[in-house]
Amino acid sequence: MVTSPVQRIAEDWIAYARHEDVSDAPEQVAADAQSMVELPQEQPELAWDVIKCVVDRYSVAEIFSSEETEAKRVLGWVSAGPLEDLLGLNGEAFIDRVEVEAQRDRRMAWMLGGMYQFLMSDEVWARTRRVAIEWPAGPEQA
């Protein structure tokens, strides 16, 4: 089976974020995941595609479960890392797409709820807050 670069990077990020303590991730897993850290600055379009690919690996039920899930851990890492960086570095170029995706997909809205403003402009930050589901979100918000 041939995987696309988007799928490969998404799989690398998931393998990394699955570790309860990412400092315990094997060196090669951490090195493979490093590309995702660099994408928001170097290749923002690819970063957006990878973020959506990672989101698509998990169900809404896994995100809004009352239990701790792999989905919450992995998407939490994406939220506080690549997604936050993407909007901090390229917010004006991506905020329209992010808003549409968050209105269409509760998983993306949940991820927006886990971010800090970081480098986002006040305008981009305000727009993320309008569509975000603040953490912790219970099953009733699914």
DRENNUNU-180215 format. One record per residue (C-alpha): x, y, z; residue in three letters; residue number from 1. Coordinates in Angstrom, 3 decimals, decimal comma, padded with zeros to 6 digits. Example, Ala and Ser with C-alpha at 12.3 -4.5 7.8 and 13.67 -1.06 7.14 Angstrom:
2
[node [012,300; -004,500; 007,800]; ALA; 1]
[node [013,670; -001,060; 007,140]; SER; 2]
This chain:
142
[node [000,000; 000,000; 000,000]; MET; 1]
[node [001,421; 003,361; -001,036]; VAL; 2]
[node [000,827; 006,218; 001,351]; THR; 3]
[node [000,826; 009,862; 000,429]; SER; 4]
[node [003,160; 012,329; 002,137]; PRO; 5]
[node [000,121; 013,649; 004,041]; VAL; 6]
[node [-000,759; 010,177; 005,338]; GLN; 7]
[node [002,862; 009,352; 006,208]; ARG; 8]
[node [003,353; 012,568; 008,199]; ILE; 9]
[node [-000,015; 012,072; 009,935]; ALA; 10]
[node [000,955; 008,521; 010,898]; GLU; 11]
[node [004,330; 009,739; 012,191]; ASP; 12]
[node [002,636; 012,400; 014,320]; TRP; 13]
[node [000,110; 009,903; 015,711]; ILE; 14]
[node [002,882; 007,412; 016,577]; ALA; 15]
[node [004,694; 010,185; 018,454]; TYR; 16]
[node [001,670; 011,584; 020,271]; ALA; 17]
[node [000,483; 008,122; 021,355]; ARG; 18]
[node [003,240; 008,083; 023,964]; HIS; 19]
[node [001,905; 009,221; 027,324]; GLU; 20]
[node [005,235; 010,981; 027,825]; ASP; 21]
[node [006,566; 011,987; 024,422]; VAL; 22]
[node [010,079; 012,177; 025,851]; SER; 23]
[node [009,826; 008,367; 026,007]; ASP; 24]
[node [009,182; 008,110; 022,266]; ALA; 25]
[node [011,904; 006,247; 020,383]; PRO; 26]
[node [014,417; 008,556; 018,744]; GLU; 27]
[node [013,282; 007,706; 015,193]; GLN; 28]
[node [009,607; 008,287; 016,070]; VAL; 29]
[node [010,472; 011,696; 017,527]; ALA; 30]
[node [012,608; 012,548; 014,498]; ALA; 31]
[node [009,814; 011,554; 012,113]; ASP; 32]
[node [007,312; 013,671; 014,039]; ALA; 33]
[node [009,632; 016,688; 013,912]; GLN; 34]
[node [008,572; 017,354; 010,324]; SER; 35]
[node [005,074; 018,153; 011,600]; MET; 36]
[node [006,538; 020,758; 013,942]; VAL; 37]
[node [008,248; 022,500; 011,024]; GLU; 38]
[node [005,389; 022,338; 008,512]; LEU; 39]
[node [003,285; 025,309; 009,711]; PRO; 40]
[node [006,171; 027,632; 008,910]; GLN; 41]
[node [007,748; 025,881; 005,935]; GLU; 42]
[node [004,743; 024,323; 004,164]; GLN; 43]
[node [001,515; 025,630; 005,691]; PRO; 44]
[node [-000,775; 024,066; 003,058]; GLU; 45]
[node [000,725; 020,653; 003,717]; LEU; 46]
[node [000,427; 021,275; 007,471]; ALA; 47]
[node [-003,306; 021,991; 007,079]; TRP; 48]
[node [-003,804; 018,799; 005,068]; ASP; 49]
[node [-001,917; 016,742; 007,660]; VAL; 50]
[node [-003,905; 018,280; 010,538]; ILE; 51]
[node [-007,171; 017,335; 008,824]; LYS; 52]
[node [-005,835; 013,830; 008,119]; CYS; 53]
[node [-004,985; 013,322; 011,800]; VAL; 54]
[node [-008,435; 014,598; 012,831]; VAL; 55]
[node [-010,088; 012,160; 010,421]; ASP; 56]
[node [-008,455; 009,212; 012,211]; ARG; 57]
[node [-010,648; 009,712; 015,284]; TYR; 58]
[node [-014,381; 009,755; 015,852]; SER; 59]
[node [-016,435; 012,493; 017,459]; VAL; 60]
[node [-017,396; 009,975; 020,157]; ALA; 61]
[node [-013,723; 009,454; 021,059]; GLU; 62]
[node [-013,222; 013,202; 021,513]; ILE; 63]
[node [-016,332; 013,794; 023,571]; PHE; 64]
[node [-016,055; 010,640; 025,661]; SER; 65]
[node [-015,982; 011,108; 029,417]; SER; 66]
[node [-012,948; 008,786; 029,407]; GLU; 67]
[node [-009,360; 009,639; 028,563]; GLU; 68]
[node [-008,808; 008,505; 024,983]; THR; 69]
[node [-005,991; 008,311; 022,499]; GLU; 70]
[node [-007,969; 010,746; 020,360]; ALA; 71]
[node [-007,897; 013,392; 023,080]; LYS; 72]
[node [-004,176; 012,918; 023,620]; ARG; 73]
[node [-003,224; 012,975; 019,934]; VAL; 74]
[node [-005,565; 015,783; 018,895]; LEU; 75]
[node [-004,606; 017,723; 022,010]; GLY; 76]
[node [-000,987; 017,622; 020,866]; TRP; 77]
[node [-002,016; 018,764; 017,389]; VAL; 78]
[node [-004,126; 021,546; 018,891]; SER; 79]
[node [-001,389; 022,943; 021,115]; ALA; 80]
[node [001,283; 022,406; 018,478]; GLY; 81]
[node [000,828; 022,411; 014,709]; PRO; 82]
[node [-002,668; 023,955; 014,637]; LEU; 83]
[node [-001,727; 026,722; 017,066]; GLU; 84]
[node [001,464; 027,345; 015,083]; ASP; 85]
[node [-000,370; 027,324; 011,760]; LEU; 86]
[node [-002,775; 030,011; 012,960]; LEU; 87]
[node [-000,028; 031,952; 014,706]; GLY; 88]
[node [002,193; 032,061; 011,643]; LEU; 89]
[node [-000,430; 032,041; 008,869]; ASN; 90]
[node [-003,688; 032,956; 010,575]; GLY; 91]
[node [-004,992; 035,404; 008,009]; GLU; 92]
[node [-004,483; 032,856; 005,222]; ALA; 93]
[node [-006,163; 029,971; 007,102]; PHE; 94]
[node [-008,758; 031,377; 009,489]; ILE; 95]
[node [-011,608; 031,228; 006,964]; ASP; 96]
[node [-010,950; 027,523; 006,326]; ARG; 97]
[node [-010,508; 026,776; 010,004]; VAL; 98]
[node [-013,814; 028,451; 010,879]; GLU; 99]
[node [-015,675; 026,549; 008,168]; VAL; 100]
[node [-014,104; 023,274; 009,285]; GLU; 101]
[node [-014,927; 023,941; 012,961]; ALA; 102]
[node [-018,553; 024,687; 012,094]; GLN; 103]
[node [-018,731; 021,507; 010,015]; ARG; 104]
[node [-016,739; 019,252; 012,321]; ASP; 105]
[node [-017,028; 019,278; 016,126]; ARG; 106]
[node [-013,584; 017,664; 016,400]; ARG; 107]
[node [-011,953; 020,751; 014,900]; MET; 108]
[node [-013,996; 023,018; 017,179]; ALA; 109]
[node [-012,769; 020,952; 020,135]; TRP; 110]
[node [-009,162; 021,350; 018,986]; MET; 111]
[node [-009,569; 025,122; 018,770]; LEU; 112]
[node [-010,656; 025,081; 022,395]; GLY; 113]
[node [-007,267; 023,721; 023,441]; GLY; 114]
[node [-005,128; 026,458; 021,948]; MET; 115]
[node [-003,494; 029,549; 023,383]; TYR; 116]
[node [-003,280; 032,787; 021,436]; GLN; 117]
[node [000,489; 032,383; 021,005]; PHE; 118]
[node [001,426; 034,372; 017,873]; LEU; 119]
[node [-002,126; 034,815; 016,567]; MET; 120]
[node [-003,368; 038,299; 015,871]; SER; 121]
[node [-006,202; 039,480; 018,090]; ASP; 122]
[node [-008,580; 039,160; 015,121]; GLU; 123]
[node [-007,608; 035,545; 014,339]; VAL; 124]
[node [-007,750; 034,670; 018,036]; TRP; 125]
[node [-011,225; 036,188; 018,416]; ALA; 126]
[node [-012,463; 034,249; 015,405]; ARG; 127]
[node [-011,144; 030,960; 016,811]; THR; 128]
[node [-012,888; 031,662; 020,122]; ARG; 129]
[node [-016,241; 032,148; 018,376]; ARG; 130]
[node [-016,211; 028,606; 016,967]; VAL; 131]
[node [-014,178; 026,801; 019,646]; ALA; 132]
[node [-015,509; 024,307; 022,139]; ILE; 133]
[node [-013,722; 025,122; 025,378]; GLU; 134]
[node [-012,033; 022,307; 027,279]; TRP; 135]
[node [-013,076; 020,243; 029,086]; PRO; 136]
[node [-016,026; 019,479; 026,878]; ALA; 137]
[node [-018,432; 016,785; 027,897]; GLY; 138]
[node [-020,415; 014,336; 025,781]; PRO; 139]
[node [-023,399; 016,708; 025,729]; GLU; 140]
[node [-021,436; 019,002; 023,382]; GLN; 141]
[node [-020,824; 016,309; 020,767]; ALA; 142]
